[in-house]
Amino acid sequence: MKITPELTQKIADLAQIQLTEDESIYYASELAKIITSFEELSKVNTEGIDPLINPLFDHKEFFAHYQGTRPDEVQESLSTQQVLKNAPSVESGQFKINSFVEE
């Protein structure tokens, strides 16, 4: 996927962030570097390696230590109407956004 200043501007518009033309060009370049880094990482053979949530400690020990620190209880939550009331666009009870990525 090619990151262009136009795509960067579309993303900024969706996030309601104003960018100048120079900023769009700069951030397109920066985002392209990030995408390239992730593409390089995806080439690494990770077969047989357990996933980690943090490289500084084993995730099994983490969950054993923190499991149960907060009880899993049903709590009152916002209604769909409350959640969607400030959305710029709603359709069928869901947030509606315009597609901005071409396949």
N, CA, C and O of each residue as an XYZ file, in Angstrom:
412
protein
N       0.845     -1.170      0.000
C       0.000      0.000      0.000
C       0.891      1.235      0.000
O       1.789      1.367      0.832
N       0.637      2.120     -0.924
C       1.422      3.346     -1.014
C       0.761      4.438     -0.183
O      -0.426      4.727     -0.335
N       1.548      5.032      0.689
C       1.065      6.131      1.521
C       1.370      7.440      0.790
O       2.532      7.794      0.588
N       0.334      8.136      0.405
C       0.476      9.396     -0.314
C       0.038     10.552      0.580
O      -0.658     10.344      1.574
N       0.444     11.768      0.225
C      -0.062     12.920      0.980
C      -1.591     13.002      0.943
O      -2.213     13.451      1.906
N      -2.188     12.574     -0.156
C      -3.650     12.592     -0.260
C      -4.282     11.624      0.734
O      -5.274     11.961      1.380
N      -3.708     10.411      0.862
C      -4.219      9.443      1.830
C      -4.016      9.958      3.251
O      -4.888      9.810      4.107
N      -2.861     10.563      3.491
C      -2.590     11.144      4.810
C      -3.622     12.221      5.138
O      -4.090     12.311      6.273
N      -3.975     13.031      4.151
C      -4.965     14.078      4.366
C      -6.341     13.477      4.641
O      -7.079     13.991      5.481
N      -6.701     12.382      3.935
C      -7.986     11.711      4.187
C      -8.047     11.172      5.616
O      -9.063     11.305      6.298
N      -6.950     10.566      6.057
C      -6.894     10.038      7.423
C      -7.012     11.184      8.423
O      -7.739     11.077      9.410
N      -6.307     12.265      8.171
C      -6.374     13.432      9.061
C      -7.791     13.991      9.101
O      -8.281     14.367     10.166
N      -8.451     14.049      7.948
C      -9.831     14.546      7.906
C     -10.747     13.662      8.742
O     -11.597     14.165      9.476
N     -10.578     12.349      8.634
C     -11.400     11.434      9.425
C     -11.163     11.623     10.917
O     -12.085     11.485     11.721
N      -9.928     11.938     11.284
C      -9.597     12.160     12.689
C      -9.873     13.604     13.107
O      -9.612     13.998     14.243
N     -10.397     14.366     12.183
C     -10.711     15.777     12.413
C      -9.467     16.552     12.863
O      -9.496     17.341     13.808
N      -8.373     16.286     12.136
C      -7.109     16.973     12.368
C      -6.801     17.799     11.123
O      -6.862     17.290     10.004
N      -6.475     19.052     11.316
C      -6.141     19.902     10.184
C      -4.643     19.832      9.921
O      -3.830     20.061     10.817
N      -4.289     19.510      8.674
C      -2.890     19.453      8.267
C      -2.673     20.408      7.103
O      -3.528     20.558      6.231
N      -1.516     21.047      7.109
C      -1.131     21.844      5.949
C      -0.638     20.882      4.869
O      -0.441     19.694      5.124
N      -0.444     21.409      3.666
C       0.066     20.569      2.578
C       1.453     20.031      2.922
O       1.755     18.868      2.654
N       2.290     20.873      3.512
C       3.633     20.434      3.913
C       3.573     19.341      4.984
O       4.352     18.388      4.948
N       2.652     19.482      5.928
C       2.495     18.461      6.972
C       2.007     17.146      6.374
O       2.457     16.077      6.787
N       1.096     17.208      5.409
C       0.608     15.990      4.752
C       1.749     15.259      4.055
O       1.842     14.032      4.109
N       2.612     16.026      3.402
C       3.767     15.420      2.719
C       4.714     14.797      3.747
O       5.183     13.673      3.565
N       4.991     15.527      4.822
C       5.888     15.026      5.869
C       5.338     13.751      6.504
O       6.051     12.754      6.622
N       4.071     13.785      6.911
C       3.493     12.621      7.596
C       3.316     11.435      6.662
O       3.370     10.288      7.107
N       3.107     11.688      5.382
C       3.042     10.582      4.420
C       4.379      9.850      4.400
O       4.425      8.620      4.386
N       5.463     10.618      4.399
C       6.802     10.030      4.419
C       7.047      9.250      5.704
O       7.584      8.143      5.672
N       6.650      9.832      6.841
C       6.843      9.164      8.132
C       6.010      7.883      8.228
O       6.497      6.854      8.696
N       4.754      7.953      7.781
C       3.898      6.754      7.810
C       4.451      5.671      6.888
O       4.386      4.487      7.216
N       4.990      6.065      5.746
C       5.584      5.088      4.819
C       6.762      4.374      5.483
O       6.946      3.172      5.291
N       7.559      5.106      6.262
C       8.688      4.487      6.980
C       8.177      3.468      8.005
O       8.756      2.393      8.162
N       7.101      3.813      8.692
C       6.527      2.902      9.698
C       6.006      1.646      9.022
O       6.257      0.536      9.491
N       5.281      1.813      7.922
C       4.740      0.662      7.184
C       5.885     -0.222      6.699
O       5.805     -1.447      6.794
N       6.943      0.386      6.184
C       8.109     -0.375      5.713
C       8.733     -1.166      6.861
O       9.132     -2.315      6.673
N       8.819     -0.571      8.032
C       9.372     -1.271      9.198
C       8.530     -2.489      9.561
O       9.063     -3.556      9.863
N       7.215     -2.320      9.528
C       6.347     -3.456      9.840
C       6.425     -4.532      8.761
O       6.340     -5.722      9.066
N       6.585     -4.129      7.520
C       6.752     -5.121      6.447
C       8.021     -5.933      6.668
O       8.033     -7.144      6.445
N       9.087     -5.273      7.104
C      10.334     -5.976      7.407
C      10.136     -6.944      8.578
O      10.607     -8.081      8.533
N       9.441     -6.490      9.622
C       9.184     -7.353     10.772
C       8.355     -8.572     10.396
O       8.543     -9.651     10.957
N       7.445     -8.405      9.456
C       6.579     -9.526      9.076
C       7.360    -10.629      8.361
O       6.863    -11.748      8.229
N       8.559    -10.331      7.904
C       9.389    -11.330      7.222
C      10.140    -12.235      8.201
O      10.666    -13.274      7.803
N      10.190    -11.853      9.464
C      10.930    -12.617     10.468
C      10.199    -13.929     10.766
O       8.989    -13.935     10.990
N      10.929    -15.015     10.767
C      10.352    -16.324     11.067
C      10.135    -16.432     12.575
O      11.090    -16.461     13.351
N       8.880    -16.491     12.970
C       8.552    -16.588     14.396
C       7.948    -17.948     14.746
O       7.346    -18.110     15.808
N       8.109    -18.909     13.862
C       7.551    -20.237     14.101
C       8.169    -20.831     15.367
O       9.388    -20.833     15.537
N       7.304    -21.334     16.251
C       7.757    -21.961     17.483
C       8.049    -20.976     18.614
O       8.510    -21.378     19.682
N       7.787    -19.705     18.386
C       8.026    -18.699     19.424
C       6.686    -18.262     19.989
O       5.808    -17.817     19.251
N       6.531    -18.391     21.304
C       5.286    -17.977     21.949
C       5.157    -16.467     21.920
O       6.144    -15.758     22.117
N       3.962    -15.966     21.680
C       3.768    -14.515     21.701
C       3.925    -13.965     23.122
O       3.621    -14.647     24.100
N       4.397    -12.739     23.216
C       4.567    -12.067     24.499
C       3.693    -10.825     24.542
O       3.468    -10.185     23.515
N       3.201    -10.485     25.720
C       2.505     -9.218     25.860
C       3.490     -8.133     26.272
O       3.214     -6.943     26.117
N       4.629     -8.544     26.794
C       5.683     -7.621     27.166
C       6.982     -8.421     27.145
O       7.062     -9.469     27.785
N       7.988     -7.957     26.434
C       9.227     -8.729     26.336
C      10.023     -8.796     27.636
O      10.996     -9.545     27.721
N       9.626     -8.027     28.646
C      10.398     -7.995     29.891
C      10.013     -9.088     30.868
O      10.743     -9.346     31.826
N       8.865     -9.741     30.640
C       8.468    -10.816     31.543
C       7.573    -11.809     30.823
O       6.970    -11.502     29.795
N       7.503    -12.974     31.374
C       6.702    -14.044     30.798
C       5.216    -13.762     31.043
O       4.817    -13.456     32.167
N       4.412    -13.864     30.005
C       2.993    -13.508     30.137
C       2.240    -14.433     31.091
O       1.261    -14.009     31.705
N       2.671    -15.679     31.229
C       1.982    -16.589     32.153
C       2.161    -16.113     33.594
O       1.225    -16.147     34.393
N       3.381    -15.669     33.913
C       3.633    -15.137     35.248
C       2.858    -13.846     35.473
O       2.358    -13.604     36.571
N       2.758    -13.018     34.438
C       2.021    -11.760     34.537
C       0.561    -12.019     34.886
O       0.020    -11.421     35.816
N      -0.072    -12.913     34.135
C      -1.489    -13.176     34.381
C      -1.706    -13.890     35.715
O      -2.718    -13.665     36.378
N      -0.779    -14.735     36.107
C      -0.912    -15.407     37.398
C      -0.825    -14.390     38.525
O      -1.528    -14.504     39.529
N       0.033    -13.404     38.358
C       0.218    -12.380     39.397
C      -0.980    -11.425     39.472
O      -1.427    -11.075     40.565
N      -1.494    -11.007     38.318
C      -2.544     -9.989     38.296
C      -3.956    -10.552     38.190
O      -4.931     -9.809     38.309
N      -4.069    -11.827     37.972
C      -5.397    -12.416     37.840
C      -6.184    -12.217     39.132
O      -5.710    -12.548     40.219
N      -7.364    -11.683     39.002
C      -8.222    -11.521     40.152
C      -8.042    -10.217     40.895
O      -8.678    -10.017     41.930
N      -7.197     -9.316     40.405
C      -7.048     -8.048     41.110
C      -8.295     -7.179     40.969
O      -8.557     -6.313     41.804
N      -9.057     -7.419     39.908
C     -10.312     -6.707     39.743
C     -11.375     -7.731     39.405
O     -11.251     -8.428     38.397
N     -12.398     -7.842     40.201
C     -13.417     -8.838     39.907
C     -14.128     -8.530     38.592
O     -14.376     -7.371     38.260
N     -14.445     -9.569     37.867
C     -15.152     -9.439     36.599
C     -16.637     -9.374     36.901
O     -17.310    -10.400     36.995
N     -17.137     -8.166     37.050
C     -18.527     -7.985     37.416
C     -19.254     -7.176     36.352
O     -18.683     -6.273     35.741
N     -20.514     -7.509     36.141
C     -21.337     -6.743     35.227
C     -21.606     -5.385     35.850
O     -22.008     -5.288     37.010
N     -21.381     -4.340     35.070
C     -21.613     -2.985     35.547
C     -22.510     -2.255     34.554
O     -22.628     -2.651     33.394
N     -23.126     -1.203     35.019
C     -23.974     -0.404     34.154
C     -23.105      0.230     33.071
O     -22.006      0.714     33.341
N     -23.614      0.216     31.853
C     -22.858      0.820     30.757
C     -23.751      1.794     29.996
O     -24.948      1.894     30.263
N     -23.165      2.495     29.065
C     -23.908      3.463     28.279
C     -24.841      2.759     27.296
O     -24.538      1.673     26.802
N     -25.963      3.383     27.026
C     -26.882      2.842     26.018
C     -26.323      3.157     24.631
O     -25.443      4.005     24.486
N     -26.832      2.480     23.635
C     -26.410      2.731     22.260
C     -26.665      4.189     21.902
O     -25.826      4.829     21.268
N     -27.806      4.712     22.301
C     -28.132      6.118     22.013
C     -27.102      7.059     22.638
O     -26.665      8.013     21.995
N     -26.718      6.798     23.875
C     -25.736      7.648     24.541
C     -24.385      7.600     23.834
O     -23.711      8.621     23.700
N     -24.000      6.428     23.391
C     -22.707      6.268     22.732
C     -22.698      6.987     21.383
O     -21.700      7.605     21.013
N     -23.804      6.905     20.656
C     -23.850      7.438     19.297
C     -24.293      8.897     19.204
O     -24.281      9.468     18.114
N     -24.678      9.506     20.306
C     -25.288     10.837     20.233
C     -24.353     11.904     19.667
O     -24.838     12.867     19.073
N     -23.060     11.777     19.822
C     -22.116     12.771     19.298
C     -21.423     12.329     18.009
O     -20.536     13.019     17.507
N     -21.829     11.181     17.481
C     -21.205     10.687     16.253
C     -21.610     11.571     15.080
O     -22.771     11.968     14.978
N     -20.665     11.885     14.194
C     -21.013     12.709     13.044
C     -21.977     12.012     12.086
O     -22.769     12.670     11.410
N     -21.911     10.683     12.027
C     -22.791      9.943     11.122
C     -23.100      8.570     11.725
O     -22.202      7.871     12.194
N     -24.384      8.195     11.704
C     -24.830      6.929     12.282
C     -25.723      6.219     11.262
O     -26.515      6.852     10.563
N     -25.582      4.904     11.191
C     -26.450      4.107     10.316
C     -26.723      2.766     10.982
O     -25.794      2.068     11.386
N     -27.974      2.414     11.093
C     -28.391      1.135     11.685
C     -27.822      0.943     13.088
O     -27.435     -0.167     13.455
N     -27.768      2.013     13.870
C     -27.289      1.901     15.241
C     -25.794      1.708     15.364
O     -25.312      1.221     16.387
N     -25.038      2.094     14.312
C     -23.586      1.937     14.333
C     -22.936      3.212     13.811
O     -23.551      3.980     13.072
N     -21.667      3.428     14.209
C     -20.912      4.534     13.634
C     -20.775      4.294     12.141
O     -20.545      3.164     11.711
N     -20.915      5.346     11.350
C     -20.740      5.220      9.909
C     -19.548      6.074      9.511
O     -19.483      7.259      9.837
N     -18.601      5.459      8.801
C     -17.443      6.199      8.295
C     -17.316      5.932      6.812
O     -17.792      4.918      6.303
N     -16.670      6.853      6.131
C     -16.415      6.679      4.709
C     -15.175      5.801      4.546
O     -14.237      5.881      5.339
N     -15.182      4.976      3.525
C     -14.008      4.161      3.232
C     -12.887      5.076      2.773
O     -13.122      5.992      1.985
N     -11.676      4.845      3.251
C     -10.557      5.690      2.839
C      -9.363      4.884      2.382
O      -8.346      5.468      2.009
N      -9.447      3.565      2.396
C      -8.357      2.720      1.970
C      -8.807      1.936      0.749
O      -9.834      1.258      0.770
N      -8.018      2.041     -0.317
C      -8.326      1.298     -1.525
C      -7.561     -0.012     -1.506
O      -6.396     -0.056     -1.111
N      -8.206     -1.054     -1.924
C      -7.544     -2.379     -1.958
C      -6.850     -2.576     -3.279
O      -6.239     -3.620     -3.505
